[in-house]
Amino acid sequence: MTPQARNFWTDTERALLADAYTRGGLPEARKVLPYRHERAIYSQAYKQGLKSPRTQPRLCKKYESTEQIDDLIRRFYLLPETHIGRARRFAESIQRPAWWVKKRAAALGLAVPREKPPEWTEAELALLEANAFRGNQALVKLLKRHGYKRTEAAVGLQLKRRHIERADPNVWTGCALARLMGVDGRTVGRWIDVEGLPAKRRGTARTKSQGGDMWLISRAPLRRWIATHQQLVDLRKVDRYWFMDLAFGGER
């Protein structure tokens, strides 16, 4: 059989595959179809809806507890710190999986229930909405300074649930400004590093390989900088309507 012909499965091949694959999976199918690649066999078996038998049946081991094991679990949960590493070593010492120890502790009334986070206050939501353009990490720090404790995940979820707009009409990232000015991102970076364009970091946790933390440039400082660096701006390349709004419009 030529390679081109092997792309097409005959009725005989499909019958052989159905019989062998359902009996012994890929190894049996390779015996009766030695010229077929295993990927082709898997693909055809999927198309035919064939299932291979389990080579080994799954064993569901049932773990029993004893008074001695329960007593050890009680003592363990009285320790001041029960971090993951210690919990895993304890589970190994009593020859039980860690999930079983946790489940047994809950049955014994020893597991500490996870506290439900408090409801968001109006003051928190006002801070969140007013500073939504900042990164989640920066928002967590901002809330902490005002006495509120929230995680980055909680902040992101709240922004999403309330459909809070994260873009600030008076602030642009370095990449966004580059597009509006008709230059590349490296040019904006040089303006910041060498030409004194006022900018600050957004406060994200992006690594160096991801491009690092983003620059933020505000409307008023940008307008003042352009007024003193007119020789660097090519008006033929800038976004005309944006530039007119920047030059003559107020902050929104």
C-alpha positions as a Python dict, from the first residue, in 0.01 Angstrom:
ca = {
    (1, 'M'): (0, 0, 0),
    (2, 'T'): (142, 336, -102),
    (3, 'P'): (166, 629, 146),
    (4, 'Q'): (-97, 818, -55),
    (5, 'A'): (-338, 524, -36),
    (6, 'R'): (-291, 495, 340),
    (7, 'N'): (-467, 827, 384),
    (8, 'F'): (-792, 646, 300),
    (9, 'W'): (-930, 375, 525),
    (10, 'T'): (-1098, 80, 361),
    (11, 'D'): (-1397, -104, 507),
    (12, 'T'): (-1166, -399, 583),
    (13, 'E'): (-923, -176, 774),
    (14, 'R'): (-1202, -16, 973),
    (15, 'A'): (-1336, -360, 1066),
    (16, 'L'): (-990, -481, 1171),
    (17, 'L'): (-939, -165, 1376),
    (18, 'A'): (-1275, -200, 1550),
    (19, 'D'): (-1204, -556, 1651),
    (20, 'A'): (-840, -508, 1760),
    (21, 'Y'): (-875, -168, 1929),
    (22, 'T'): (-1169, -269, 2146),
    (23, 'R'): (-982, -584, 2251),
    (24, 'G'): (-638, -447, 2325),
    (25, 'G'): (-614, -81, 2236),
    (26, 'L'): (-323, 56, 2034),
    (27, 'P'): (-87, -247, 2077),
    (28, 'E'): (-342, -485, 1925),
    (29, 'A'): (-431, -240, 1649),
    (30, 'R'): (-64, -202, 1553),
    (31, 'K'): (-38, -580, 1512),
    (32, 'V'): (-312, -596, 1250),
    (33, 'L'): (-229, -257, 1094),
    (34, 'P'): (154, -241, 1111),
    (35, 'Y'): (181, 6, 824),
    (36, 'R'): (-42, 263, 998),
    (37, 'H'): (113, 530, 1222),
    (38, 'E'): (-18, 532, 1580),
    (39, 'R'): (-149, 887, 1539),
    (40, 'A'): (-352, 773, 1239),
    (41, 'I'): (-487, 481, 1442),
    (42, 'Y'): (-587, 706, 1732),
    (43, 'S'): (-753, 949, 1490),
    (44, 'Q'): (-950, 680, 1309),
    (45, 'A'): (-1050, 515, 1637),
    (46, 'Y'): (-1185, 848, 1758),
    (47, 'K'): (-1382, 894, 1434),
    (48, 'Q'): (-1533, 546, 1473),
    (49, 'G'): (-1612, 607, 1840),
    (50, 'L'): (-1396, 316, 1955),
    (51, 'K'): (-1288, 274, 2318),
    (52, 'S'): (-982, 78, 2427),
    (53, 'P'): (-1013, -146, 2735),
    (54, 'R'): (-834, -45, 3055),
    (55, 'T'): (-504, -225, 3082),
    (56, 'Q'): (-535, -217, 3462),
    (57, 'P'): (-858, -173, 3657),
    (58, 'R'): (-872, 129, 3883),
    (59, 'L'): (-842, 41, 4247),
    (60, 'C'): (-1036, 253, 4490),
    (61, 'K'): (-875, 193, 4824),
    (62, 'K'): (-1091, 258, 5127),
    (63, 'Y'): (-907, 404, 5423),
    (64, 'E'): (-1034, 323, 5771),
    (65, 'S'): (-961, 517, 6085),
    (66, 'T'): (-887, 395, 6437),
    (67, 'E'): (-898, 556, 6780),
    (68, 'Q'): (-520, 580, 6771),
    (69, 'I'): (-518, 756, 6432),
    (70, 'D'): (-794, 991, 6542),
    (71, 'D'): (-595, 1078, 6853),
    (72, 'L'): (-286, 1152, 6642),
    (73, 'I'): (-492, 1377, 6414),
    (74, 'R'): (-629, 1566, 6716),
    (75, 'R'): (-277, 1621, 6848),
    (76, 'F'): (-154, 1733, 6508),
    (77, 'Y'): (-430, 1993, 6474),
    (78, 'L'): (-338, 2137, 6815),
    (79, 'L'): (1, 2241, 6680),
    (80, 'P'): (39, 2619, 6630),
    (81, 'E'): (132, 2587, 6261),
    (82, 'T'): (17, 2318, 6021),
    (83, 'H'): (163, 2426, 5688),
    (84, 'I'): (144, 2210, 5376),
    (85, 'G'): (485, 2045, 5416),
    (86, 'R'): (421, 1943, 5775),
    (87, 'A'): (71, 1819, 5690),
    (88, 'R'): (209, 1602, 5410),
    (89, 'R'): (476, 1452, 5635),
    (90, 'F'): (216, 1382, 5903),
    (91, 'A'): (-9, 1205, 5651),
    (92, 'E'): (284, 988, 5541),
    (93, 'S'): (362, 901, 5904),
    (94, 'I'): (15, 751, 5956),
    (95, 'Q'): (13, 596, 5606),
    (96, 'R'): (-282, 795, 5482),
    (97, 'P'): (-314, 1048, 5196),
    (98, 'A'): (-323, 1415, 5289),
    (99, 'W'): (-674, 1461, 5148),
    (100, 'W'): (-801, 1182, 5374),
    (101, 'V'): (-643, 1342, 5684),
    (102, 'K'): (-810, 1674, 5600),
    (103, 'K'): (-1144, 1504, 5545),
    (104, 'R'): (-1114, 1307, 5868),
    (105, 'A'): (-1020, 1621, 6060),
    (106, 'A'): (-1335, 1790, 5932),
    (107, 'A'): (-1543, 1491, 6046),
    (108, 'L'): (-1383, 1519, 6392),
    (109, 'G'): (-1466, 1890, 6402),
    (110, 'L'): (-1100, 1991, 6390),
    (111, 'A'): (-1072, 2160, 6052),
    (112, 'V'): (-1091, 2536, 6072),
    (113, 'P'): (-1365, 2660, 5833),
    (114, 'R'): (-1258, 2919, 5577),
    (115, 'E'): (-1381, 3262, 5678),
    (116, 'K'): (-1606, 3436, 5430),
    (117, 'P'): (-1456, 3772, 5329),
    (118, 'P'): (-1654, 4077, 5443),
    (119, 'E'): (-1889, 4254, 5205),
    (120, 'W'): (-1742, 4541, 5005),
    (121, 'T'): (-1820, 4879, 5160),
    (122, 'E'): (-1928, 5188, 4968),
    (123, 'A'): (-1594, 5353, 5054),
    (124, 'E'): (-1400, 5058, 4911),
    (125, 'L'): (-1604, 5058, 4591),
    (126, 'A'): (-1557, 5434, 4553),
    (127, 'L'): (-1178, 5390, 4580),
    (128, 'L'): (-1191, 5103, 4335),
    (129, 'E'): (-1391, 5294, 4076),
    (130, 'A'): (-1182, 5610, 4106),
    (131, 'N'): (-855, 5417, 4060),
    (132, 'A'): (-968, 5132, 3834),
    (133, 'F'): (-708, 5224, 3570),
    (134, 'R'): (-431, 5112, 3806),
    (135, 'G'): (-304, 4753, 3816),
    (136, 'N'): (-461, 4504, 4057),
    (137, 'Q'): (-147, 4495, 4272),
    (138, 'A'): (-146, 4874, 4302),
    (139, 'L'): (-516, 4868, 4395),
    (140, 'V'): (-449, 4614, 4670),
    (141, 'K'): (-181, 4844, 4816),
    (142, 'L'): (-411, 5146, 4786),
    (143, 'L'): (-693, 4969, 4969),
    (144, 'K'): (-449, 4852, 5237),
    (145, 'R'): (-337, 5212, 5300),
    (146, 'H'): (-701, 5295, 5368),
    (147, 'G'): (-741, 5003, 5608),
    (148, 'Y'): (-899, 4745, 5374),
    (149, 'K'): (-754, 4399, 5312),
    (150, 'R'): (-832, 4247, 4972),
    (151, 'T'): (-648, 4006, 4743),
    (152, 'E'): (-561, 4077, 4379),
    (153, 'A'): (-809, 3809, 4273),
    (154, 'A'): (-1086, 3973, 4479),
    (155, 'V'): (-1010, 4314, 4327),
    (156, 'G'): (-1012, 4179, 3972),
    (157, 'L'): (-1337, 3989, 4031),
    (158, 'Q'): (-1511, 4295, 4177),
    (159, 'L'): (-1406, 4511, 3882),
    (160, 'K'): (-1539, 4249, 3642),
    (161, 'R'): (-1866, 4193, 3825),
    (162, 'R'): (-1946, 4564, 3844),
    (163, 'H'): (-1832, 4628, 3484),
    (164, 'I'): (-1607, 4911, 3599),
    (165, 'E'): (-1424, 5077, 3310),
    (166, 'R'): (-1049, 5048, 3365),
    (167, 'A'): (-931, 5299, 3106),
    (168, 'D'): (-849, 5653, 3226),
    (169, 'P'): (-923, 5913, 2951),
    (170, 'N'): (-647, 6135, 3094),
    (171, 'V'): (-376, 5866, 3111),
    (172, 'W'): (-205, 5663, 2838),
    (173, 'T'): (35, 5373, 2848),
    (174, 'G'): (367, 5404, 2668),
    (175, 'C'): (243, 5179, 2385),
    (176, 'A'): (-85, 5371, 2346),
    (177, 'L'): (98, 5703, 2338),
    (178, 'A'): (339, 5570, 2076),
    (179, 'R'): (48, 5481, 1846),
    (180, 'L'): (-115, 5823, 1894),
    (181, 'M'): (213, 6006, 1833),
    (182, 'G'): (296, 5798, 1526),
    (183, 'V'): (622, 5656, 1669),
    (184, 'D'): (734, 5322, 1803),
    (185, 'G'): (749, 5218, 2167),
    (186, 'R'): (1127, 5253, 2186),
    (187, 'T'): (1098, 5620, 2092),
    (188, 'V'): (861, 5684, 2383),
    (189, 'G'): (1098, 5494, 2609),
    (190, 'R'): (1382, 5722, 2498),
    (191, 'W'): (1167, 6029, 2560),
    (192, 'I'): (1111, 5907, 2915),
    (193, 'D'): (1473, 5807, 2985),
    (194, 'V'): (1656, 6084, 2801),
    (195, 'E'): (1417, 6369, 2715),
    (196, 'G'): (1243, 6393, 3052),
    (197, 'L'): (889, 6290, 2951),
    (198, 'P'): (706, 6259, 3287),
    (199, 'A'): (584, 5902, 3341),
    (200, 'K'): (529, 5656, 3623),
    (201, 'R'): (500, 5285, 3647),
    (202, 'R'): (153, 5128, 3649),
    (203, 'G'): (234, 4885, 3933),
    (204, 'T'): (177, 4551, 3756),
    (205, 'A'): (375, 4236, 3828),
    (206, 'R'): (489, 4180, 3467),
    (207, 'T'): (835, 4026, 3447),
    (208, 'K'): (1122, 4153, 3232),
    (209, 'S'): (1056, 3878, 2975),
    (210, 'Q'): (697, 4007, 2946),
    (211, 'G'): (818, 4359, 2875),
    (212, 'G'): (831, 4480, 3234),
    (213, 'D'): (588, 4707, 3413),
    (214, 'M'): (402, 4951, 3186),
    (215, 'W'): (462, 5326, 3179),
    (216, 'L'): (171, 5564, 3240),
    (217, 'I'): (173, 5918, 3100),
    (218, 'S'): (-84, 6173, 3221),
    (219, 'R'): (-252, 6444, 3011),
    (220, 'A'): (-133, 6763, 3186),
    (221, 'P'): (239, 6665, 3217),
    (222, 'L'): (237, 6539, 2857),
    (223, 'R'): (91, 6868, 2732),
    (224, 'R'): (358, 7068, 2917),
    (225, 'W'): (634, 6839, 2790),
    (226, 'I'): (523, 6875, 2427),
    (227, 'A'): (521, 7255, 2464),
    (228, 'T'): (892, 7247, 2553),
    (229, 'H'): (992, 6966, 2314),
    (230, 'Q'): (813, 7068, 1994),
    (231, 'Q'): (1113, 6966, 1783),
    (232, 'L'): (1054, 6600, 1873),
    (233, 'V'): (691, 6591, 1761),
    (234, 'D'): (612, 6528, 1394),
    (235, 'L'): (262, 6669, 1345),
    (236, 'R'): (229, 6477, 1018),
    (237, 'K'): (232, 6148, 1210),
    (238, 'V'): (22, 6222, 1518),
    (239, 'D'): (-346, 6134, 1547),
    (240, 'R'): (-499, 6471, 1446),
    (241, 'Y'): (-821, 6457, 1652),
    (242, 'W'): (-648, 6322, 1962),
    (243, 'F'): (-380, 6591, 1939),
    (244, 'M'): (-639, 6868, 1906),
    (245, 'D'): (-819, 6738, 2214),
    (246, 'L'): (-488, 6715, 2403),
    (247, 'A'): (-384, 7067, 2310),
    (248, 'F'): (-713, 7250, 2356),
    (249, 'G'): (-937, 7022, 2563),
    (250, 'G'): (-949, 7001, 2940),
    (251, 'E'): (-920, 6694, 3160),
    (252, 'R'): (-1223, 6467, 3145),
}
